[in-house]
Amino acid sequence: MNQEIKYRGMVATASRVEFIRQLIASNPDDSRRSLSKKLCEAWNWVQPNGSLRDMVCRGFMLELHRAGVIRLPEKKRTPNNPLGGVRKKSDQVEVGTSPITASVKELKPFEIRQVNHTADEKLHAGLIEQYHYLGYSHPVGEQRKYIVFSRERPVGCFSFSAASRHVASRDRFIGWDAEHRKKNIHLIAYNTRFVLLPWVAVRHLASHLLSRVAKQVAVDWQHTYNHPIYYLETFVDTERFLGTCYRAAGWVYLGKTTGRGGNDQTNKVNRSIKAVWGYPLVDEFRERMCGTER
């Protein structure tokens, strides 16, 4: 190979490429999906919770295929791949839209309902599709989704997913070098979506719910994936929002993104610049995230 190929931390060394070639040759009737699972098992390429990283593995193999380094079998089908950047539009949902104008105290108690793999998951997707300016996008990797209810009426939605790989201001704030980031990136959850529904006009509700859901997602992550998270992150479009509710909830402003994305090779701005906000979940987050916790 004339040029090193690297995909989500995996480097295509000569020995790895040769292993993949032999795997394909030994399994001529296998689909791309089946080959990726066998490769994950052979290399013990797993998530921190033990699940195979077969979707990332498929992306790695596709990168090699496109570079002409290996030859994958023809596609047998085209599944919905959240890593592929194709956003499937969610169905419209119908909920009551009469105004909610009470105080936070009057609306309590709130129910923060985790909706992954429940009957409310479609409601969550539909509400975000209709009322978040970015629409709905399926979270990547480890993830938790929430709807917040007050007296059985939805008032807001949250989505959390695996963290972004390279965020310079975040890495400086934590004290990460490349090695520690690679080992401990799973200790961060990324708040990909947060929306208060447009008929909800309640002062301080956004910051109140951000504080509440931060505690809830830490508990749920440990329960679901068998490892803790010590830090939350999010990115706020500076052309649309000031990030006031994040600041009020105790999040820390860390700076701005470069506008180039994690896989950029052109050094040119290709997307909107975002404000980077972080929320440590424990006081000793730096000690835990700069160690070797698994």
Secondary structure as the mmCIF struct_conf table of DSSP 4:
data_model
#
loop_
_struct_conf.conf_type_id
_struct_conf.id
_struct_conf.beg_label_comp_id
_struct_conf.beg_label_asym_id
_struct_conf.beg_label_seq_id
_struct_conf.end_label_comp_id
_struct_conf.end_label_asym_id
_struct_conf.end_label_seq_id
BEND BEND1 GLN A 3 GLN A 3
STRN STRN1 LYS A 6 TYR A 7
TURN_TY1_P TURN_TY1_P1 ARG A 8 GLY A 9
STRN STRN2 MET A 10 VAL A 11
HELX_RH_AL_P HELX_RH_AL_P1 ALA A 14 SER A 26
TURN_TY1_P TURN_TY1_P2 PRO A 28 ASP A 29
HELX_RH_AL_P HELX_RH_AL_P2 ARG A 32 TRP A 43
TURN_TY1_P TURN_TY1_P3 ASN A 44 ASN A 44
STRN STRN3 VAL A 46 VAL A 46
TURN_TY1_P TURN_TY1_P4 PRO A 48 ASN A 49
BEND BEND2 GLY A 50 GLY A 50
STRN STRN4 LEU A 52 LEU A 52
HELX_RH_AL_P HELX_RH_AL_P3 ASP A 54 ARG A 66
TURN_TY1_P TURN_TY1_P5 ALA A 67 GLY A 68
BEND BEND3 VAL A 69 ILE A 70
HELX_LH_PP_P HELX_LH_PP_P1 LEU A 72 LYS A 75
BEND BEND4 LYS A 76 LYS A 76
HELX_RH_3T_P HELX_RH_3T_P1 PRO A 82 GLY A 84
TURN_TY1_P TURN_TY1_P6 GLY A 85 GLY A 85
HELX_LH_PP_P HELX_LH_PP_P2 VAL A 86 GLN A 92
STRN STRN5 ILE A 100 ILE A 100
HELX_RH_AL_P HELX_RH_AL_P4 VAL A 104 LEU A 107
HELX_LH_PP_P HELX_LH_PP_P3 LYS A 108 LYS A 108
BEND BEND5 PRO A 109 PRO A 109
STRN STRN6 PHE A 110 GLN A 114
TURN_TY1_P TURN_TY1_P7 ASN A 116 HIS A 117
BEND BEND6 THR A 118 THR A 118
TURN_TY1_P TURN_TY1_P8 ALA A 119 ASP A 120
HELX_RH_AL_P HELX_RH_AL_P5 GLU A 121 TYR A 131
BEND BEND7 HIS A 132 HIS A 132
TURN_TY1_P TURN_TY1_P9 TYR A 133 LEU A 134
HELX_LH_PP_P HELX_LH_PP_P4 HIS A 138 VAL A 140
BEND BEND8 GLY A 141 GLU A 142
STRN STRN7 ARG A 144 SER A 150
TURN_TY1_P TURN_TY1_P10 ARG A 151 GLU A 152
STRN STRN8 ARG A 153 ALA A 162
HELX_LH_PP_P HELX_LH_PP_P5 ALA A 163 SER A 164
BEND BEND9 ARG A 165 ARG A 165
HELX_RH_AL_P HELX_RH_AL_P6 ALA A 168 ILE A 174
TURN_TY1_P TURN_TY1_P11 GLY A 175 GLY A 175
HELX_RH_AL_P HELX_RH_AL_P7 ALA A 178 ASN A 184
HELX_RH_3T_P HELX_RH_3T_P2 ILE A 185 LEU A 187
STRN STRN9 ILE A 188 LEU A 196
TURN_TY1_P TURN_TY1_P12 PRO A 198 TRP A 199
STRN STRN10 VAL A 200 VAL A 200
TURN_TY1_P TURN_TY1_P13 ARG A 203 HIS A 204
HELX_RH_AL_P HELX_RH_AL_P8 LEU A 205 TYR A 225
BEND BEND10 ASN A 226 HIS A 227
STRN STRN11 TYR A 231 ASP A 237
TURN_TY1_P TURN_TY1_P14 THR A 238 ARG A 240
HELX_RH_AL_P HELX_RH_AL_P9 THR A 244 ALA A 248
TURN_TY1_P TURN_TY1_P15 ALA A 249 GLY A 250
STRN STRN12 VAL A 252 LYS A 256
BEND BEND11 GLY A 259 ARG A 260
TURN_TY1_P TURN_TY1_P16 GLY A 262 ASN A 263
BEND BEND12 THR A 266 THR A 266
BEND BEND13 LYS A 268 LYS A 268
BEND BEND14 ARG A 271 ARG A 271
STRN STRN13 LYS A 274 PRO A 280
BEND BEND15 LEU A 281 VAL A 282
TURN_TY1_P TURN_TY1_P17 ASP A 283 GLU A 284
HELX_RH_AL_P HELX_RH_AL_P10 PHE A 285 MET A 289
TURN_TY1_P TURN_TY1_P18 CYS A 290 THR A 292
#
